[in-house]
């Protein structure tokens, strides 16, 4: 029994390998050049850094103390209190606040009820998307 199976010629195989290599390099070049072309002012992690210094709970009022770690002014976009166990948002403050360079502000989040004992997370986000979080416990 004679089997007449022909393979791909060496010339066609070489051309296919070259085309695949060129396509791969074009895709990689496009991806890398888009990553490198961003200027530092477009990257929020270089222009905005905040830190939650402390959290105070008094009844149904949670006070979050937020520090701006940079020299430029930062705008706080929103703040949240999240249940540390379930991950559900308990309360939020969507008011906008401005923090001068190196300054500290107090952000107040009002709850509907008094927080029961447990672990919670205070989260504060800037208008450009930088987020700071702080884990605290109510005992």
Residue pairs with C-beta under 8 A, 6 or more apart in sequence:
8 16
40 46
40 47
41 47
44 126
44 128
44 129
44 130
45 130
47 70
47 72
47 128
48 70
48 74
48 126
48 128
48 130
49 68
49 69
49 70
49 130
50 66
50 67
50 68
50 69
50 74
50 76
50 99
50 124
50 126
50 130
50 132
51 66
51 67
51 69
51 132
52 64
52 65
52 66
52 67
52 122
52 124
52 132
52 133
52 134
53 65
53 66
53 67
53 104
54 65
54 134
55 62
55 63
55 64
55 65
55 122
55 134
55 136
56 62
56 63
56 65
57 63
57 115
57 136
57 138
59 114
60 110
60 111
60 112
60 113
60 114
60 115
61 108
61 109
61 110
61 111
62 81
62 91
62 108
62 109
62 110
62 111
62 115
62 122
63 106
63 107
63 108
63 109
64 79
64 106
64 107
64 108
64 109
64 122
64 124
64 134
65 104
65 105
65 106
65 107
66 76
66 79
66 99
66 104
66 105
66 106
66 107
66 124
66 132
67 99
67 102
67 103
67 104
68 74
68 99
68 100
68 101
68 102
68 103
68 104
69 102
70 101
70 102
71 101
71 102
72 101
73 98
73 99
73 100
73 101
74 98
74 99
74 126
75 96
75 97
75 98
75 99
75 126
75 127
76 96
76 97
76 98
76 99
76 105
76 107
76 124
76 125
76 126
76 127
77 94
77 96
77 125
77 126
77 127
78 92
78 93
78 94
78 124
78 125
79 92
79 93
79 107
79 109
79 122
79 123
79 124
79 125
80 89
80 91
80 92
80 93
80 109
80 122
80 123
80 124
81 89
81 90
81 91
81 92
81 109
81 111
81 115
81 120
81 121
81 122
81 123
82 88
82 89
82 90
82 120
82 121
82 122
82 123
83 89
83 90
83 118
83 120
83 121
84 118
84 119
84 120
84 121
84 135
85 118
85 119
90 111
90 115
90 120
91 109
91 110
91 111
91 112
92 109
93 107
93 108
93 109
93 110
96 127
97 105
97 107
99 105
107 124
109 122
115 138
116 138
117 137
117 138
117 139
118 137
118 138
119 135
119 136
119 137
120 135
120 136
120 137
120 138
121 133
121 134
121 135
121 136
122 133
122 134
122 136
123 131
123 132
123 133
123 134
124 131
124 132
124 133
125 131
125 132
